[in-house]
């Protein structure tokens, strides 16, 4: 799986990646952090146990939302849907 992901990433176009990050990366997106406390609908945060940055962010976000759970997927990093698609789909289906 790691080899497939690496090969796919190495085959990507540098200009396309740069433009994607400029237009849709976290630094380009509007922050809704101050609005999280007003969001009343249920929220599920999924993070991989190996993605410490987003694990910590999810824990911080969980404290802000009114109705939130944080599910940690063991053995995965940032791309849970790629690293373990079966677990990812199972977790999503379980919630609906």
N, C-alpha and C positions, 0 to 999 in steps of 0.2 A: 504494500500500500504506500509506504513512504517513497519507494522508488517511482511509482506511478505519479504521485503528487509532485515530486521533484521534477520529473520529466515534463509534466504539463506546465509547471511554472517556468521552467527554462525555455519552453517553446513560446512563451507569451511575448508579445511585442512591447518593447520598452516604452515607446511613445504612448501606446494605448494604456499601459499601466500607469504612467505618470499622469496622463489626462484623467484617468479614472479616479486616482487619488486626489487630484486637484478639485475635481467636481463633486466627488461623493465621499471622500475620506473624512475621518472624524474631525479633522481640523477645519473642514469646509462646512460642516453641518451646524445648524443652529443648535444651541444648547437649550434643552428643556429641563435641566436639572432643577431649577427653581419652581417648576410646575408639577413635579412628581407627587408632592403631597396632596394636590387637588385631584389626582387621577383615582377614581373610585372603582374602576373595573378591575377584575382579577388579572394579575400579571404573573407569568412564570419566567424566571430567568434560568437559562441553561448555560453552564460553563464546564469546560474540561478541567479536571484536577491539575493538569500540567500547565494551564494558562493562568499563572498566578496574577498577572496584571488585571485580567478581566474577572477573575474570581474575586479579587479585592473590590473592584468596582461594583460587582453584583451585590456583594455584602453591604456596601454603602447604599446602593440603590434600594435594596430590600428594606432598609430602615426608613426610607422616604415614602414609599408607596403605602397606601392604606391596606391593600389586600394583595400580598405578594409571597411567593415561595421561590426558593433558589434550589435548583437541582444540580448537583455536581456529578459529572460523568467520569467515572474512573478510567484511567489509562488514555485519556484524550487530552489534546491541547486545544488550540484555538478553533480548529475546523472539525467539530464533532460530526457534522453531517457527512464529511468526507472520510474521517478517520474510523468512524464506527456507525455507518448509516443504519444498521439494524436497530441499534440502541436508540439512535436519534428518532427514528420513525416511531418506535415503540413508546418513547417518552411523549412525543407529540400526540399520538393516538390516544394514549392514556388520559390526556387532559381534556379530550373532546369526547 
